[in-house]
């Protein structure tokens, strides 16, 4: 039995084991291969968002370029430092509440370039 994780790796080659075709190309999963830029090359945006959240405010961090695992680690660090919940999805970090200034300060300390969007 293969786990789902192993099946995904096997499927990334579309079943191709060997080919004599010189034009054969492997369809590799590009998302897993994206390298995370060093913090000083990242250009993150921090904003307050209330849309479709029942009037509750969240701090939204966008613009991260890199692997999903690195984004999740950054999200976890920000949630821990702010002492609140949040989520990481679709390349964005959502932190519950208005923590724009605190998050900007934390990201600057980590070496990221940060811009505040909106009020």
C-alpha positions as CSV (number, residue, x, y, z in Angstrom):
1,X,0.0,0.0,0.0
2,X,1.2,3.5,-0.8
3,X,0.3,6.5,1.2
4,X,-1.3,9.5,-0.5
5,X,2.0,11.3,-0.3
6,X,3.8,8.6,-2.2
7,X,1.1,8.4,-4.8
8,X,1.4,12.1,-5.5
9,X,5.1,11.6,-6.1
10,X,4.5,8.6,-8.4
11,X,1.8,10.5,-10.3
12,X,4.1,13.5,-10.9
13,X,5.8,11.6,-13.7
14,X,2.5,10.6,-15.3
15,X,3.5,7.0,-15.2
16,X,6.6,7.6,-17.4
17,X,9.4,5.2,-16.5
18,X,11.6,5.4,-19.6
19,X,11.2,7.0,-23.1
20,X,13.3,6.9,-26.2
21,X,11.5,10.0,-27.5
22,X,14.0,12.9,-27.4
23,X,11.1,15.4,-27.1
24,X,9.5,13.7,-24.1
25,X,9.0,16.1,-21.2
26,X,8.1,15.3,-17.6
27,X,5.2,17.2,-16.1
28,X,6.7,18.0,-12.7
29,X,4.7,19.7,-10.0
30,X,6.2,23.2,-10.3
31,X,4.7,24.3,-7.0
32,X,6.9,22.0,-4.9
33,X,10.0,23.2,-6.7
34,X,9.5,26.9,-6.2
35,X,12.4,28.2,-4.1
36,X,11.7,30.6,-1.3
37,X,13.4,34.0,-1.8
38,X,15.5,35.3,1.0
39,X,13.6,37.8,3.3
40,X,15.4,40.9,1.9
41,X,14.1,40.1,-1.6
42,X,10.5,39.5,-0.5
43,X,8.1,42.4,-0.9
44,X,5.2,41.7,1.5
45,X,2.0,43.7,1.8
46,X,0.1,44.1,5.0
47,X,-3.5,45.3,5.1
48,X,-6.7,45.2,7.2
49,X,-9.5,43.2,5.5
50,X,-13.1,42.9,6.6
51,X,-14.7,41.6,3.3
52,X,-16.8,38.5,3.6
53,X,-15.9,38.0,7.2
54,X,-19.0,39.0,9.0
55,X,-17.6,42.4,9.9
56,X,-14.7,40.9,11.7
57,X,-11.3,42.4,10.9
58,X,-8.3,40.3,9.9
59,X,-4.7,41.3,9.1
60,X,-3.9,40.1,5.6
61,X,-0.3,39.5,4.5
62,X,0.3,38.9,0.8
63,X,3.2,38.9,-1.7
64,X,5.2,35.9,-0.3
65,X,7.2,34.1,-2.9
66,X,8.3,30.6,-2.1
67,X,7.4,27.2,-0.8
68,X,4.2,26.5,1.0
69,X,6.0,25.1,4.0
70,X,8.0,28.3,4.4
71,X,4.8,30.4,4.2
72,X,3.2,28.2,6.8
73,X,6.2,28.6,9.1
74,X,6.0,32.3,8.7
75,X,2.2,32.3,9.4
76,X,2.7,30.2,12.5
77,X,5.4,32.5,13.9
78,X,3.2,35.6,13.3
79,X,0.2,33.9,15.0
80,X,2.3,32.9,18.0
81,X,3.9,36.3,18.4
82,X,0.4,38.0,18.2
83,X,-1.2,35.4,20.4
84,X,-4.2,34.9,18.1
85,X,-5.5,32.5,15.5
86,X,-5.3,32.7,11.8
87,X,-4.7,30.6,8.7
88,X,-2.4,30.3,5.7
89,X,-4.1,29.6,2.4
90,X,-3.9,30.6,-1.3
91,X,-0.5,32.2,-0.8
92,X,-1.8,34.5,1.9
93,X,-1.5,34.7,5.7
94,X,-4.7,35.8,7.6
95,X,-4.2,36.8,11.3
96,X,-7.4,37.4,13.3
97,X,-7.7,41.0,14.4
98,X,-6.0,44.3,13.6
99,X,-2.3,43.6,14.1
100,X,-0.9,45.6,11.2
101,X,1.7,47.5,13.0
102,X,2.9,44.6,15.2
103,X,3.2,42.3,12.2
104,X,5.0,45.0,10.2
105,X,7.5,45.4,13.0
106,X,8.0,41.6,13.3
107,X,8.5,41.2,9.6
108,X,11.0,44.0,9.4
109,X,13.0,42.4,12.3
110,X,13.0,39.1,10.3
111,X,14.5,41.1,7.3
112,X,11.5,41.4,5.0
113,X,10.6,44.4,3.0
114,X,7.1,45.4,4.1
115,X,4.5,47.9,2.8
116,X,1.2,48.9,4.5
117,X,-1.8,49.0,2.2
118,X,-4.9,51.0,3.0
119,X,-5.6,53.1,6.1
